[in-house]
Amino acid sequence: MYTIDEIRKYKYFENADYSFVLDSLTGVISRQYILDYAKYLIKNHVPFAMAMVDLDNFKFINDNYGHHIGDLCLKYTAEGIQNKVSNRGLVGRFGGDEFIIIYLEDSEYNSLHDFYDSLYYDDGPLRTVLNIEGNKISVTGTVGSASFPKDSNNYDDLFLKMDKALYRGKSKGRNCYIIYVHEKHKDIVIKEREGKSLLEKFEIISNITNGKDFEQIRSDLIDYLYRILHPYNIVYLNNDNYIQAGNTTTYYLYDEYDCYNILDKLLGKSNVLAISDTNEFINEYPFTKDFIEKNRILSFVVTRVGKHGFIFIFENNVSRMWQDSDLILMFYSASELRHLIEKR
């Protein structure tokens, strides 16, 4: 929690009404004051980086542990972020489970890279386990960052580019940070963030599976899952160990490992399995070790298409926190595909 003396070090806050400056729950700067501070810096041509921090799957914490534990989790995470920022800037609460960082040190890419790394590694607050009243709460977060004046010379555009970077981090599976790079992120459309409802996605999948060409249906289905779930890899694997990726009706034999039997053994009688981090998983299931390490799989979700095969999504770059909606869509797609196969 910030003290009045700490806040007074910053000229903008010298005459502020301190009863409103701090967020009552977390003790960091309140929403309006942290945003107005960013506008003040721009008006006075002070270089800085602005980052949005969005805690991953925070609803799960509230739903499973209660809002009291959720509030404490927000408080401890805010304190952890504040400690990492230290005297290099300020931290504010944007609302809910989102925070704003105003970073006043060197905002060049390498410097920012080192700073955001510190939020995730070496006891960083965005990749940690909190012990709260006997409950072990896993906390991760996604960060999107943009800089003034390098990326933008006005507040609205800076906020948009920060939001684009955050959206990119979420689409990669969360639990990561993205520093805005114009060439990479300029074409991201934020309005697609909410996307279609789950029901609308079901309807699209149903329309895909109403087609006549089975191979094309399977290809279109895999491609659609790729576009809405944004995984690094997604394939259909049949029981002969042949793989079909999206955007193609072509199969190729994956003969280095008996993938079908590995996944079949792994799922057992289950229809869906989601693993967010394979580092501990392979200790429990050592028969997957070579396959996972060879393919550099950090997280995955797999769903059974009856006895005919699997839809298999895996990430090479992030330990992804899978959403319930992801698993529902995978299960529904696999069920539709199984029905089609059995009708043939």
C-alpha positions in Angstrom: 0.0 0.0 0.0 1.3 3.4 -0.9 1.8 6.0 1.8 1.1 9.7 1.4 4.8 10.5 1.5 5.5 8.1 -1.3 2.8 9.6 -3.5 3.9 13.2 -2.7 7.3 12.5 -4.4 5.5 12.8 -7.7 4.7 16.4 -8.6 1.3 15.6 -10.0 0.0 14.4 -6.6 1.3 17.3 -4.5 -2.1 18.9 -4.2 -4.3 15.8 -4.7 -7.2 14.8 -2.4 -5.6 11.8 -0.7 -8.9 10.4 0.4 -9.6 9.5 -3.3 -6.0 8.9 -4.6 -5.7 5.3 -3.3 -7.9 2.3 -4.1 -9.6 1.3 -0.9 -9.0 -2.5 -1.3 -5.5 -2.8 -2.7 -3.8 0.5 -1.6 -2.4 1.3 -5.0 -3.5 4.4 -7.0 -7.2 4.6 -7.9 -8.4 4.2 -11.5 -9.1 7.9 -12.3 -5.9 9.1 -10.7 -3.6 6.6 -12.5 -5.2 7.4 -15.9 -5.0 11.1 -15.3 -1.4 10.8 -14.3 -0.7 9.1 -17.7 -2.4 12.1 -19.4 -0.3 14.5 -17.3 2.9 12.8 -18.4 1.9 13.0 -22.0 1.0 16.7 -21.7 4.4 17.4 -20.2 6.3 15.3 -22.7 7.6 12.8 -20.1 8.6 9.4 -21.7 7.1 6.4 -20.0 5.7 2.9 -20.7 2.1 2.1 -19.8 1.0 -1.5 -19.1 -2.2 -3.2 -18.4 -2.1 -6.3 -16.1 -5.0 -8.7 -16.3 -5.0 -11.5 -13.8 -5.8 -14.8 -15.5 -9.0 -16.8 -14.7 -9.7 -14.7 -11.6 -13.4 -15.6 -11.7 -12.3 -19.2 -10.9 -10.7 -17.9 -7.6 -13.8 -16.0 -6.6 -16.1 -18.9 -7.5 -14.1 -21.6 -5.8 -12.6 -19.8 -2.8 -15.1 -17.0 -2.2 -14.8 -13.2 -2.6 -13.0 -12.7 0.7 -10.1 -14.9 -0.6 -10.3 -13.2 -4.0 -10.0 -9.8 -2.4 -6.9 -10.8 -0.4 -5.5 -12.3 -3.6 -5.9 -8.9 -5.4 -4.4 -7.1 -2.4 -1.3 -9.3 -2.2 -0.8 -9.3 -6.0 -1.1 -5.5 -6.1 1.5 -5.3 -3.3 3.8 -7.7 -5.3 3.6 -5.6 -8.5 4.2 -2.4 -6.5 7.3 -3.9 -4.9 8.7 -4.9 -8.4 8.0 -1.4 -9.8 9.4 0.2 -6.7 10.6 3.8 -7.3 10.6 3.3 -11.1 7.0 4.3 -11.5 3.5 3.8 -10.1 0.9 1.1 -10.0 -2.9 1.7 -10.1 -6.0 -0.4 -10.1 -7.9 -0.1 -13.3 -10.9 -2.1 -11.9 -11.8 -5.7 -11.0 -8.7 -7.9 -11.5 -6.9 -5.4 -13.8 -4.0 -3.1 -12.9 -2.1 -0.3 -14.6 1.6 0.2 -14.4 3.2 3.5 -15.3 6.9 2.7 -15.8 9.1 5.8 -15.8 12.5 4.2 -16.4 14.1 3.5 -19.9 11.2 2.4 -22.1 13.3 0.8 -24.8 12.4 -2.7 -25.7 15.3 -4.5 -23.9 14.8 -2.5 -20.7 11.1 -3.2 -20.7 11.8 -6.9 -21.4 13.9 -7.1 -18.3 11.4 -5.4 -16.2 8.4 -7.5 -17.3 10.5 -10.6 -16.9 10.8 -9.7 -13.2 7.1 -9.9 -12.8 7.1 -13.5 -13.9 10.4 -14.9 -12.6 12.3 -14.9 -9.3 9.2 -14.8 -7.1 7.4 -12.5 -9.5 3.8 -11.7 -8.5 2.4 -12.8 -11.9 3.5 -16.4 -11.8 3.3 -17.5 -8.2 1.3 -19.5 -5.6 -0.2 -17.5 -2.7 -0.9 -19.2 0.6 -4.0 -17.4 1.8 -5.7 -18.7 5.0 -4.6 -22.2 4.3 -5.5 -22.1 0.6 -2.9 -22.4 -2.1 -3.9 -20.0 -4.9 -2.1 -20.1 -8.2 -1.8 -16.6 -9.7 -0.8 -15.7 -13.2 -1.3 -12.6 -15.3 -1.2 -11.3 -18.8 0.5 -7.9 -19.5 0.2 -5.6 -22.5 2.5 -2.6 -22.8 3.0 0.4 -25.1 5.2 3.4 -24.7 5.0 7.2 -25.1 6.2 8.8 -27.3 7.8 5.8 -29.1 4.5 4.1 -29.9 2.1 7.0 -29.8 2.0 10.7 -29.0 -1.5 10.8 -27.5 -3.3 9.1 -24.7 -6.2 7.5 -26.6 -3.9 5.9 -29.2 -1.4 4.8 -26.5 -4.2 3.1 -24.5 -5.5 1.4 -27.7 -2.0 0.0 -28.5 -1.5 -1.2 -24.9 -4.9 -2.9 -25.2 -3.8 -4.5 -28.5 -0.7 -5.9 -26.9 -2.8 -7.3 -24.0 -5.3 -8.9 -26.4 -2.3 -10.5 -28.2 -1.1 -11.9 -24.9 -4.5 -13.3 -24.2 -4.8 -14.9 -27.6 -1.5 -16.6 -27.1 -2.9 -18.3 -24.0 -2.3 -15.7 -21.2 0.4 -16.0 -18.5 2.8 -13.8 -20.6 3.6 -10.2 -21.5 3.5 -8.5 -24.9 5.4 -5.3 -25.7 3.7 -3.4 -28.5 5.6 -3.6 -31.8 3.9 -1.7 -34.6 4.9 -4.1 -37.4 3.5 -7.1 -35.5 0.4 -5.7 -33.8 -0.9 -2.8 -35.8 -3.6 -4.9 -37.5 -5.1 -6.4 -34.3 -8.8 -5.5 -34.0 -9.8 -5.2 -30.4 -13.6 -5.3 -31.1 -13.1 -9.0 -31.8 -12.0 -9.6 -28.2 -15.4 -10.7 -26.9 -16.1 -12.5 -30.1 -19.3 -14.6 -30.6 -21.2 -16.2 -27.8 -20.7 -19.9 -27.0 -24.1 -20.6 -28.5 -23.2 -18.8 -31.7 -20.0 -20.9 -31.9 -22.0 -24.0 -31.5 -24.2 -23.0 -34.4 -21.1 -22.3 -36.6 -19.7 -25.8 -35.7 -23.1 -27.3 -36.6 -23.1 -25.5 -39.9 -19.6 -26.8 -40.7 -20.5 -30.4 -39.9 -23.6 -30.2 -42.2 -21.3 -30.2 -45.2 -21.1 -33.1 -47.7 -17.4 -33.6 -48.1 -16.2 -35.4 -45.0 -12.5 -34.6 -45.4 -13.3 -30.9 -46.0 -15.6 -30.9 -43.0 -12.8 -32.2 -40.8 -10.4 -29.6 -42.2 -12.8 -26.7 -41.8 -13.6 -27.8 -38.2 -10.0 -27.9 -37.2 -9.4 -24.6 -38.9 -12.3 -23.0 -37.1 -11.1 -24.2 -33.7 -7.7 -22.8 -34.5 -9.3 -19.4 -35.3 -11.4 -19.2 -32.1 -9.0 -20.8 -29.6 -5.8 -19.3 -31.0 -3.5 -22.2 -30.1 0.0 -22.6 -31.4 -0.8 -26.1 -32.8 -4.0 -28.0 -33.5 -4.3 -31.3 -35.3 -6.7 -34.2 -35.8 -5.0 -37.5 -35.2 -6.7 -40.7 -36.4 -6.3 -44.2 -35.0 -3.8 -45.1 -37.7 -1.5 -42.4 -36.4 -2.1 -40.1 -39.3 -2.3 -36.3 -38.7 -4.4 -33.7 -40.4 -3.9 -30.0 -39.6 -6.2 -27.2 -40.4 -6.4 -25.5 -43.8 -5.7 -28.8 -45.6 -7.4 -32.2 -46.3 -4.0 -33.8 -46.5 -2.8 -36.4 -44.0 0.7 -37.3 -43.1 1.9 -40.3 -41.0 3.4 -39.4 -37.7 5.6 -42.4 -37.3 8.2 -41.1 -34.8 5.8 -41.8 -31.8 2.7 -43.9 -31.5 0.7 -40.8 -30.7 -2.7 -42.5 -30.8 -1.8 -45.0 -28.1 0.0 -42.4 -26.0 -3.1 -40.2 -26.0 -5.5 -43.2 -25.6 -3.6 -44.4 -22.5 -3.4 -40.8 -21.2 -7.2 -40.2 -21.4 -8.2 -43.6 -20.2 -12.0 -43.4 -19.9 -12.1 -39.6 -20.1 -13.2 -37.7 -23.1 -11.3 -34.4 -22.4 -8.0 -33.7 -20.7 -6.4 -30.3 -20.2 -2.9 -29.7 -18.8 -1.7 -26.2 -18.2 1.9 -27.0 -17.4 3.6 -30.2 -18.4 6.7 -29.7 -16.2 5.1 -31.5 -13.3 2.7 -33.6 -15.4 5.5 -35.8 -17.0 6.6 -36.8 -13.5 3.2 -38.4 -12.9 2.9 -39.8 -16.4 6.5 -40.8 -17.4 5.4 -42.6 -20.5 4.7 -39.2 -22.1 8.1 -37.7 -21.3 9.9 -38.3 -24.6 6.9 -37.3 -26.6 6.4 -34.1 -24.7 10.0 -33.1 -24.5 10.7 -33.9 -28.2 7.8 -31.7 -29.3 8.5 -29.0 -26.7 4.9 -29.2 -25.4 4.4 -26.8 -22.5 0.6 -27.2 -22.2 -2.1 -29.1 -24.1 -5.8 -30.1 -24.3 -6.9 -33.3 -26.0 -10.4 -34.6 -26.7 -11.5 -38.0 -27.8 -13.4 -38.5 -31.1 -14.8 -41.8 -30.0 -12.5 -44.7 -30.9 -11.6 -43.0 -34.2 -9.0 -40.4 -33.0 -8.3 -37.2 -31.2 -8.4 -33.5 -31.6 -5.1 -32.4 -30.0 -4.1 -28.8 -29.2 -0.7 -28.0 -27.8 1.4 -25.0 -27.0 5.2 -24.7 -27.4 5.6 -21.2 -26.0 3.3 -20.8 -23.0 1.9 -22.7 -20.1 -1.7 -22.0 -21.0 -4.6 -21.7 -18.6 -7.4 -23.5 -20.4 -10.9 -22.1 -20.0 -14.1 -24.1 -19.4 -15.4 -22.7 -22.7 -12.4 -24.0 -24.5 -13.0 -27.5 -23.2 -16.7 -27.3 -24.0 -16.0 -26.3 -27.6 -13.5 -29.1 -28.0 -15.9 -31.7 -26.6 -18.7 -30.5 -28.8 -16.6 -30.5 -31.9 -15.3 -34.0 -31.2 -18.8 -35.3 -30.6 -20.0 -33.8 -33.9 -17.1 -35.3 -35.7 -17.6 -38.7 -34.1 -21.3 -38.8 -35.2 -20.2 -38.0 -38.7 -17.6 -40.7 -38.8 -20.1 -43.3 -37.5 -22.7 -42.3 -40.1 -20.3 -43.0 -43.0 
